[in-house]
Amino acid sequence: VQLVESGGGLVQPGGSLRLSCTASGLTFKSYHMTWSRQALGKEREFVAAVGNFGISLSHANPVKGRFTISRDNAKNTVYLQMDSLKPEDTAVYYCGAVRQWSDIRNPKNYDYWGLGTQVAVSS
């Protein structure tokens, strides 16, 4: 199983980025997909999740109204559209796959992880 993230980079405050994560080696539509992030010196935290058919959505409070998760099961890909970025959004962003919706906010219970993509928000 591989989850490969892309789309990170350096952006100014107020800017936008779109992260992508493409999965292989698993039955993509059998998994709920998540984004989590880990800032330097902090624990990994939940950012957003999308249900296996793209209907159920969940976003963490710090990103509500600014970030939007979505997925395309035909492309085995999950996206994170990030708008109105703030310096405190700076982190490594990880894609995750999990079978149980009840586990989406607990990254330690994810079945699979990607290697992450760095997002830096700075002027």
DSSP file with accessible surface (Angstrom, degrees, kcal/mol):
  #  RESIDUE AA STRUCTURE BP1 BP2  ACC     N-H-->O    O-->H-N    N-H-->O    O-->H-N    TCO  KAPPA ALPHA  PHI   PSI    X-CA   Y-CA   Z-CA
    1    1 A V              0   0   83      0, 0.0     2,-0.4     0, 0.0    24,-0.2   0.000 360.0 360.0 360.0 134.7    0.0    0.0    0.0
    2    2 A Q  E     -A   24   0A 124     22,-2.5    22,-2.3   110,-0.1     2,-0.5  -0.999 360.0-172.7-133.9 134.9    1.2    3.5   -0.9
    3    3 A L  E     -A   23   0A   9    110,-0.4   112,-0.7    -2,-0.4     2,-0.6  -0.993  14.7-168.7-120.3 119.9   -0.2    6.9   -0.2
    4    4 A V  E     -A   22   0A  82     18,-2.3    18,-2.2    -2,-0.5     2,-0.2  -0.937   3.0-159.5-119.5 114.2    1.7    9.6   -1.9
    5    5 A E  E     +A   21   0A  19     -2,-0.6     2,-0.3    16,-0.2    16,-0.2  -0.578  16.6 165.4 -88.3 152.2    1.0   13.3   -1.1
    6    6 A S  E     +A   20   0A  63     14,-2.4    14,-2.6    -2,-0.2   111,-0.1  -0.960  39.8  68.3-153.9 167.2    1.9   16.2   -3.3
    7    7 A G        +     0   0   38     -2,-0.3    11,-0.3     1,-0.3    14,-0.1   0.362  61.5 133.3 103.7  -4.2    1.1   19.9   -3.6
    8    8 A G        +     0   0   28     12,-0.1     2,-0.3     9,-0.1    -1,-0.3  -0.179  21.6 119.7 -71.4 172.4    2.9   21.3   -0.6
    9    9 A G  E     -d  119   0B  30    109,-0.8   111,-2.7   108,-0.1     2,-0.5  -0.982  61.1 -49.2 163.4-167.6    5.1   24.4   -0.7
   10   10 A L  E     +d  120   0B 133     -2,-0.3     2,-0.3   109,-0.2   111,-0.2  -0.860  53.7 168.6-101.1 130.4    5.7   27.9    0.6
   11   11 A V  E     -d  121   0B  23    109,-2.6   111,-2.1    -2,-0.5     3,-0.1  -0.976  33.0-112.4-141.0 150.7    2.8   30.4    0.5
   12   12 A Q    >   -     0   0  136     -2,-0.3     3,-2.3   109,-0.2    73,-0.2  -0.466  51.1 -81.1 -78.2 154.9    2.1   33.8    1.9
   13   13 A P  T 3  S+     0   0   60      0, 0.0    73,-0.2     0, 0.0    -1,-0.1  -0.286 120.9  27.8 -53.2 137.6   -0.5   34.4    4.6
   14   14 A G  T 3  S+     0   0   55     71,-3.4    70,-0.6     1,-0.3    72,-0.1   0.281 100.1 118.3  89.9  -9.8   -3.9   34.6    3.0
   15   15 A G    <   -     0   0   21     -3,-2.3    70,-2.3    70,-0.2     2,-0.3  -0.088  56.1-122.9 -82.9-176.0   -2.9   32.4    0.1
   16   16 A S        +     0   0   61     67,-0.2     2,-0.3    68,-0.2    67,-0.2  -0.929  20.6 179.8-131.8 152.1   -4.1   29.0   -1.1
   17   17 A L  E     - B   0  82A  33     65,-2.2    65,-3.3    -2,-0.3     2,-0.5  -0.980  16.6-146.9-143.7 153.2   -2.7   25.5   -1.8
   18   18 A R  E     - B   0  81A 130     -2,-0.3     2,-0.3   -11,-0.3    63,-0.2  -0.972  15.4-159.8-123.5 115.3   -4.3   22.3   -3.0
   19   19 A L  E     - B   0  80A   0     61,-2.7    61,-2.2    -2,-0.5     2,-0.3  -0.691   6.1-164.8 -90.8 147.1   -2.9   19.1   -1.6
   20   20 A S  E     -AB   6  79A  24    -14,-2.6   -14,-2.4    -2,-0.3     2,-0.4  -0.947   8.2-168.9-127.8 151.8   -3.4   15.7   -3.3
   21   21 A a  E     -AB   5  78A   0     57,-1.9    57,-2.3    -2,-0.3     2,-0.5  -0.947   6.0-163.6-142.1 118.9   -2.9   12.2   -2.2
   22   22 A T  E     -AB   4  77A  69    -18,-2.2   -18,-2.3    -2,-0.4     2,-0.3  -0.900  10.1-154.1-107.2 131.1   -3.0    9.2   -4.5
   23   23 A A  E     +A    3   0A   4     53,-2.9     2,-0.3    -2,-0.5   -20,-0.2  -0.762  14.7 174.8-105.9 147.4   -3.4    5.7   -3.2
   24   24 A S  E     +A    2   0A  55    -22,-2.3   -22,-2.5    -2,-0.3     3,-0.1  -0.980  57.9  36.8-144.8 154.8   -2.3    2.4   -4.6
   25   25 A G  S    S+     0   0   69     -2,-0.3     2,-0.3     1,-0.2    -1,-0.1   0.558 100.9  77.6  83.4   7.4   -2.4   -1.2   -3.4
   26   26 A L  S    S-     0   0   23    -24,-0.1     2,-1.3     5,-0.0    -1,-0.2  -0.955  92.3 -99.0-141.4 162.6   -5.7   -0.9   -1.6
   27   27 A T    >   -     0   0   90     -2,-0.3     3,-2.2     1,-0.2     4,-0.3  -0.711  41.8-161.7 -82.2  97.0   -9.4   -0.9   -2.4
   28   28 A F  G >  S+     0   0    6     -2,-1.3     3,-2.0     1,-0.3    -1,-0.2   0.858  81.6  54.9 -55.2 -44.4   -9.7    2.9   -2.2
   29   29 A K  G 3  S+     0   0  124      1,-0.3    -1,-0.3    44,-0.1    -2,-0.1   0.548  97.1  67.5 -73.2  -3.6  -13.5    3.1   -1.8
   30   30 A S  G <  S+     0   0   48     -3,-2.2     2,-0.4     2,-0.0    -1,-0.3   0.508  95.9  69.1 -86.4  -6.9  -13.3    0.8    1.2
   31   31 A Y  S <  S-     0   0   11     -3,-2.0     2,-0.3    -4,-0.3    68,-0.2  -0.910  74.6-133.2-119.4 140.2  -11.5    3.4    3.2
   32   32 A H  E     -E   98   0B  25     66,-2.8    66,-2.7    -2,-0.4     2,-0.4  -0.688  34.4-139.0 -76.3 142.1  -12.4    6.7    4.7
   33   33 A M  E     -EF  97  50B   0     17,-2.2    17,-2.7    -2,-0.3     2,-0.3  -0.856  22.1-175.2-113.7 144.3   -9.6    9.2    3.9
   34   34 A T  E     -EF  96  49B   0     62,-2.7    62,-2.3    -2,-0.4     2,-0.4  -0.877  21.4-145.5-133.2 161.0   -8.1   11.8    6.1
   35   35 A W  E     +EF  95  48B   0     13,-2.7    12,-2.4    -2,-0.3    13,-2.0  -0.996  24.9 170.5-122.2 134.2   -5.6   14.6    6.3
   36   36 A S  E     -EF  94  46B   0     58,-2.5    58,-3.0    -2,-0.4     2,-0.3  -0.861  14.0-152.1-130.7 168.4   -3.7   15.2    9.5
   37   37 A R  E     -EF  93  45B  14      8,-2.5     8,-3.3    -2,-0.3     2,-0.4  -0.986   7.8-158.6-144.4 154.9   -0.8   17.6   10.2
   38   38 A Q  E     -E   92   0B  68     54,-2.2    54,-2.3    -2,-0.3     2,-0.2  -0.950  10.4-159.3-137.5 114.6    2.2   17.8   12.5
   39   39 A A    >   -     0   0   28      4,-0.4     3,-2.4    -2,-0.4    52,-0.1  -0.544  45.3 -74.9 -85.4 159.0    3.9   21.0   13.3
   40   40 A L  T 3  S+     0   0  181      1,-0.3    -1,-0.1    -2,-0.2     3,-0.1  -0.300 118.9   4.5 -57.2 124.6    7.5   21.1   14.6
   41   41 A G  T 3  S+     0   0   87      1,-0.3     2,-0.3    -3,-0.1    -1,-0.3   0.511 113.6 100.2  80.5   5.3    7.5   20.0   18.2
   42   42 A K  S <  S-     0   0  147     -3,-2.4    -1,-0.3     1,-0.0     2,-0.1  -0.789  75.7 -99.9-121.2 164.3    3.8   19.2   18.3
   43   43 A E        -     0   0  159     -2,-0.3    -4,-0.4     1,-0.1     2,-0.2  -0.434  48.3 -91.3 -76.4 156.6    1.8   16.1   18.1
   44   44 A R        -     0   0   72     -6,-0.2     2,-0.4    -2,-0.1    -6,-0.2  -0.462  49.8-162.4 -66.6 136.6    0.1   15.0   14.9
   45   45 A E  E     -F   37   0B  88     -8,-3.3    -8,-2.5    -2,-0.2     2,-0.1  -0.950  21.0-105.7-128.8 147.9   -3.5   16.4   14.8
   46   46 A F  E     +F   36   0B  17     -2,-0.4   -10,-0.2    59,-0.3     3,-0.1  -0.392  35.0 170.3 -65.4 139.3   -6.6   15.7   12.8
   47   47 A V  E     -     0   0B   1    -12,-2.4    13,-3.0     1,-0.4     2,-0.3   0.718  57.7 -25.0-114.9 -53.4   -7.4   18.1   10.0
   48   48 A A  E     -FG  35  59B   0    -13,-2.0   -13,-2.7    11,-0.2    -1,-0.4  -0.991  48.1-159.7-162.6 157.4  -10.2   16.7    7.9
   49   49 A A  E     -FG  34  58B   0      9,-2.6     9,-2.1    -2,-0.3     2,-0.4  -0.993   2.6-160.7-144.0 150.9  -11.9   13.4    6.8
   50   50 A V  E     -FG  33  57B   1    -17,-2.7   -17,-2.2    -2,-0.3     7,-0.2  -0.997  27.4-115.4-132.4 135.0  -14.1   12.3    3.9
   51   51 A G    >   -     0   0    2      5,-3.0     3,-2.2    -2,-0.4   -20,-0.1  -0.148  36.9 -97.6 -65.3 165.7  -16.2    9.2    3.9
   52   52 A N  T 3  S+     0   0   42      1,-0.3   -21,-0.2     2,-0.1    -1,-0.1   0.753 125.4  39.6 -63.4 -23.4  -15.6    6.3    1.5
   53   53 A F  T 3  S-     0   0  138    -23,-0.1    -1,-0.3    19,-0.0    -2,-0.1   0.281 115.6-111.1-106.6   9.9  -18.2    7.5   -0.9
   54   54 A G  S <  S+     0   0   32     -3,-2.2    -2,-0.1     2,-0.1    17,-0.1   0.558  92.8 101.6  79.4  10.4  -17.5   11.2   -0.5
   55   55 A I        +     0   0  146     -5,-0.0     2,-0.3     1,-0.0    -1,-0.1   0.903  64.1  66.4 -95.3 -48.4  -20.7   12.1    1.4
   56   56 A S        -     0   0   62      2,-0.0    -5,-3.0     0, 0.0     2,-0.3  -0.578  66.0-178.8 -77.4 134.7  -19.6   12.3    5.0
   57   57 A L  E     -G   50   0B  92     -2,-0.3     2,-0.3    -7,-0.2    -7,-0.2  -0.971  12.3-179.4-133.2 148.7  -17.3   15.1    5.8
   58   58 A S  E     -G   49   0B  19     -9,-2.1    -9,-2.6    -2,-0.3     2,-0.4  -0.972   2.4-175.5-148.6 133.7  -15.5   16.3    8.9
   59   59 A H  E     -G   48   0B  30     -2,-0.3   -11,-0.2   -11,-0.2     5,-0.1  -0.991  29.7-114.1-129.0 138.3  -13.2   19.3    9.5
   60   60 A A    >>  -     0   0   10    -13,-3.0     3,-1.7    -2,-0.4     4,-1.0  -0.356  33.3-111.8 -66.3 150.5  -11.3   20.2   12.6
   61   61 A N  G >4 S+     0   0  123      1,-0.3     3,-0.8     2,-0.2    -1,-0.1   0.857 112.6  59.7 -55.2 -41.6  -12.4   23.5   14.2
   62   62 A P  G 34 S+     0   0   75      0, 0.0    -1,-0.3     0, 0.0   -15,-0.1   0.715 115.6  34.8 -63.1 -18.0   -9.2   25.4   13.4
   63   63 A V  G X> S+     0   0    1     -3,-1.7     4,-2.5   -16,-0.2     3,-2.3   0.457  83.2 127.8-115.0  -2.7   -9.7   24.9    9.7
   64   64 A K  T << S+     0   0  119     -4,-1.0     4,-0.1    -3,-0.8    -3,-0.0  -0.300  81.0  15.0 -59.0 134.1  -13.5   25.0    9.3
   65   65 A G  T 34 S+     0   0   87      2,-0.4    -1,-0.3     1,-0.1     3,-0.1   0.305 127.2  58.4  84.6  -9.6  -14.5   27.5    6.6
   66   66 A R  T <4 S+     0   0   27     -3,-2.3    17,-2.2     1,-0.2     2,-0.3   0.679  99.7  49.2-118.0 -36.7  -11.0   27.6    5.2
   67   67 A F  E  <  -C   82   0A   3     -4,-2.5    -2,-0.4    15,-0.2     2,-0.4  -0.857  60.3-168.1-109.1 147.2  -10.1   24.0    4.2
   68   68 A T  E     -C   81   0A  76     13,-2.4    13,-2.9    -2,-0.3     2,-0.3  -0.986   6.3-155.8-137.0 124.3  -12.2   21.6    2.2
   69   69 A I  E     +C   80   0A   3     -2,-0.4     2,-0.3    11,-0.2    11,-0.2  -0.725  22.7 158.3 -96.0 146.1  -11.6   17.9    1.8
   70   70 A S  E     -C   79   0A  51      9,-1.7     9,-3.1    -2,-0.3     2,-0.3  -0.958  20.1-150.1-154.0 170.6  -12.8   15.9   -1.2
   71   71 A R  E     -C   78   0A  31     -2,-0.3     2,-0.4     7,-0.3     7,-0.2  -0.988  11.6-152.2-146.9 156.9  -12.1   12.7   -3.0
   72   72 A D  E > > -C   77   0A  52      5,-3.1     5,-1.9    -2,-0.3     3,-1.1  -0.919   8.7-170.4-129.3 101.5  -12.3   11.2   -6.5
   73   73 A N  G > 5S+     0   0   50     -2,-0.4     3,-0.5     1,-0.3   -44,-0.1   0.776  85.7  62.1 -67.3 -24.8  -12.7    7.4   -6.3
   74   74 A A  G 3 5S+     0   0   96      1,-0.2    -1,-0.3    -3,-0.1    -2,-0.0   0.780 114.0  35.1 -68.9 -24.4  -12.2    7.0  -10.0
   75   75 A K  G < 5S-     0   0  131     -3,-1.1    -1,-0.2     2,-0.2    -2,-0.2   0.325 104.3-125.9-108.7   3.6   -8.7    8.4   -9.5
   76   76 A N  T < 5 +     0   0   55     -3,-0.5   -53,-2.9    -4,-0.4     2,-0.4   0.872  68.7 132.4  52.1  41.6   -7.9    6.9   -6.1
   77   77 A T  E   < -BC  22  72A   8     -5,-1.9    -5,-3.1   -55,-0.2     2,-0.4  -0.963  44.7-163.5-131.9 140.4   -7.2   10.4   -4.9
   78   78 A V  E     -BC  21  71A   0    -57,-2.3   -57,-1.9    -2,-0.4     2,-0.3  -0.935  16.1-158.0-119.0 146.0   -8.1   12.6   -2.0
   79   79 A Y  E     -BC  20  70A  27     -9,-3.1    -9,-1.7    -2,-0.4     2,-0.4  -0.842  14.6-159.5-122.7 156.1   -7.7   16.4   -2.0
   80   80 A L  E     -BC  19  69A   0    -61,-2.2   -61,-2.7    -2,-0.3     2,-0.6  -0.905  10.4-160.8-135.0 107.0   -7.4   19.1    0.6
   81   81 A Q  E     -BC  18  68A  61    -13,-2.9   -13,-2.4    -2,-0.4     2,-0.6  -0.805  12.0-166.8 -85.6 120.8   -8.1   22.6   -0.7
   82   82 A M  E     +BC  17  67A   0    -65,-3.3   -65,-2.2    -2,-0.6     2,-0.3  -0.949  11.4 171.6-117.3 116.0   -6.6   25.1    1.7
   83   83 A D        +     0   0   56    -17,-2.2   -67,-0.2    -2,-0.6   -68,-0.2  -0.769  58.9  24.5-117.2 164.6   -7.6   28.8    1.5
   84   84 A S  S    S-     0   0   69    -70,-0.6    -1,-0.2    -2,-0.3   -68,-0.2   0.901  84.5-160.3  49.2  48.8   -6.9   31.8    3.7
   85   85 A L        -     0   0    2    -70,-2.3   -71,-3.4    -3,-0.2   -70,-0.2  -0.253   7.9-159.3 -65.7 145.6   -3.8   30.1    5.0
   86   86 A K    >   -     0   0   86    -73,-0.2     3,-2.4   -72,-0.1     4,-0.2  -0.859  32.0-109.7-121.0 157.7   -2.3   31.3    8.3
   87   87 A P  G >  S+     0   0   70      0, 0.0     3,-1.9     0, 0.0    34,-0.4   0.853 117.3  63.4 -55.7 -33.2    1.3   31.0    9.7
   88   88 A E  G 3  S+     0   0  131      1,-0.3   -49,-0.0   -49,-0.0    -3,-0.0   0.568  88.7  69.9 -72.0  -5.5   -0.1   28.5   12.3
   89   89 A D  G <  S+     0   0    0     -3,-2.4    -1,-0.3    32,-0.1     2,-0.2   0.521  70.1 121.2 -83.5  -5.8   -1.1   26.2    9.4
   90   90 A T    <   +     0   0   50     -3,-1.9     2,-0.3    -4,-0.2    30,-0.2  -0.412  40.9 105.4 -61.2 124.2    2.6   25.5    8.8
   91   91 A A  E    S- H   0 119B   5     28,-2.0    28,-2.7    -2,-0.2     2,-0.5  -0.966  76.5 -79.6-178.0 171.4    3.2   21.8    9.2
   92   92 A V  E     -EH  38 118B  33    -54,-2.3   -54,-2.2    -2,-0.3     2,-0.5  -0.864  48.0-145.4 -89.2 128.1    3.8   18.5    7.5
   93   93 A Y  E     -EH  37 117B   0     24,-3.1    24,-1.9    -2,-0.5     2,-0.4  -0.855  14.5-163.7-102.9 130.3    0.5   17.3    6.1
   94   94 A Y  E     -E   36   0B  36    -58,-3.0   -58,-2.5    -2,-0.5     2,-0.3  -0.912  13.2-140.9-117.7 139.5   -0.2   13.6    6.0
   95   95 A a  E     -E   35   0B   0     -2,-0.4    19,-2.1   -60,-0.2     2,-0.3  -0.730  26.5-173.0 -90.9 141.4   -2.8   11.6    4.1
   96   96 A G  E     -EI  34 113B   0    -62,-2.3   -62,-2.7    -2,-0.3     2,-0.4  -0.969  18.3-149.9-137.0 155.7   -4.3    8.7    6.0
   97   97 A A  E     +EI  33 112B   0     15,-2.1    14,-1.9    -2,-0.3    15,-1.7  -0.991  21.2 171.7-125.2 132.9   -6.7    5.8    5.3
   98   98 A V  E     -E   32   0B   0    -66,-2.7   -66,-2.8    -2,-0.4    12,-0.1  -0.998  28.3-152.8-144.0 143.1   -8.9    4.3    7.9
   99   99 A R  S    S+     0   0  124     -2,-0.3     2,-0.6   -68,-0.2   -47,-0.1   0.829  80.5  64.1 -85.0 -33.7  -11.7    1.8    7.9
  100  100 A Q    >   -     0   0  113      1,-0.2     3,-2.0   -68,-0.1     4,-0.2  -0.815  64.8-153.8-100.8 123.9  -13.8    2.9   10.9
  101  101 A W  G >  S+     0   0   83     -2,-0.6     3,-1.6     1,-0.3     4,-0.3   0.847  96.1  66.0 -60.9 -29.9  -15.4    6.4   10.8
  102  102 A S  G 3  S+     0   0  102      1,-0.3    -1,-0.3     2,-0.1     3,-0.3   0.673  99.4  53.0 -66.5 -14.2  -15.2    6.4   14.5
  103  103 A D  G X  S+     0   0   43     -3,-2.0     3,-2.0     1,-0.2     6,-0.3   0.401  75.0 103.2 -98.9   1.4  -11.4    6.5   14.3
  104  104 A I  T <  S+     0   0    8     -3,-1.6    -1,-0.2     1,-0.3    -2,-0.1   0.812  82.0  47.9 -62.3 -29.3  -11.1    9.5   12.0
  105  105 A R  T 3  S+     0   0  132     -3,-0.3   -59,-0.3    -4,-0.3    -1,-0.3   0.389 100.5  72.6 -93.1   7.7  -10.0   11.9   14.7
  106  106 A N    X   -     0   0   69     -3,-2.0     3,-2.6     1,-0.1     4,-0.2  -0.802  60.2-172.6-122.3  89.5   -7.4    9.6   16.2
  107  107 A P  G >  S+     0   0   16      0, 0.0     3,-1.7     0, 0.0    -1,-0.1   0.779  80.8  69.4 -55.1 -25.2   -4.4    9.4   13.8
  108  108 A K  G 3  S+     0   0  179      1,-0.3    -5,-0.0   -64,-0.1    -3,-0.0   0.725  97.5  53.3 -66.5 -18.3   -2.9    6.6   15.9
  109  109 A N  G <  S+     0   0   72     -3,-2.6    -1,-0.3    -6,-0.3    -6,-0.1   0.381  79.7 122.6 -97.8   4.2   -5.7    4.3   14.7
  110  110 A Y    <   -     0   0   17     -3,-1.7   -12,-0.2    -4,-0.2     3,-0.1  -0.359  57.0-144.2 -68.4 148.5   -5.2    4.9   11.0
  111  111 A D  S    S+     0   0   76    -14,-1.9     2,-0.3     1,-0.2   -13,-0.2   0.866  79.6  15.4 -79.2 -37.7   -4.6    1.8    8.9
  112  112 A Y  E     -I   97   0B  85    -15,-1.7   -15,-2.1  -110,-0.0     2,-0.3  -0.984  63.7-164.5-141.3 151.1   -2.2    3.5    6.4
  113  113 A W  E     -I   96   0B  86     -2,-0.3  -110,-0.4   -17,-0.2   -17,-0.2  -0.948  13.5-136.7-129.5 152.5   -0.1    6.7    6.2
  114  114 A G        -     0   0    7    -19,-2.1  -110,-0.2    -2,-0.3     3,-0.1  -0.401  33.0-108.6 -91.0-179.3    1.7    8.7    3.6
  115  115 A L        -     0   0  166   -112,-0.7  -111,-0.1     1,-0.2   -21,-0.1   0.582  61.3-120.8 -89.1 -11.3    5.1   10.2    4.0
  116  116 A G        -     0   0   23    -21,-0.1     2,-0.4   -24,-0.1   -22,-0.2   0.040  11.6-117.5  96.8 158.8    3.8   13.7    4.1
  117  117 A T  E     - H   0  93B  21    -24,-1.9   -24,-3.1  -111,-0.1     2,-0.3  -0.999  28.9-119.8-137.2 135.8    4.2   17.0    2.3
  118  118 A Q  E     - H   0  92B  98     -2,-0.4  -109,-0.8   -26,-0.2     2,-0.5  -0.595  24.0-171.4 -82.1 132.8    5.5   20.2    3.8
  119  119 A V  E     -dH   9  91B   0    -28,-2.7   -28,-2.0    -2,-0.3     2,-0.4  -0.992   4.2-176.5-120.2 126.1    3.4   23.3    3.9
  120  120 A A  E     -d   10   0B  28   -111,-2.7  -109,-2.6    -2,-0.5     2,-0.6  -0.994   8.3-166.6-125.5 127.4    4.9   26.6    5.1
  121  121 A V  E     +d   11   0B   4     -2,-0.4     2,-0.3   -34,-0.4  -109,-0.2  -0.948  33.4 131.2-116.1 111.1    3.0   29.8    5.4
  122  122 A S              0   0   71   -111,-2.1    -2,-0.1    -2,-0.6   -36,-0.0  -0.990 360.0 360.0-159.3 148.8    5.2   32.8    5.8
  123  123 A S              0   0  130     -2,-0.3  -111,-0.1  -111,-0.2    -1,-0.1   0.427 360.0 360.0 -94.3 360.0    5.7   36.3    4.4
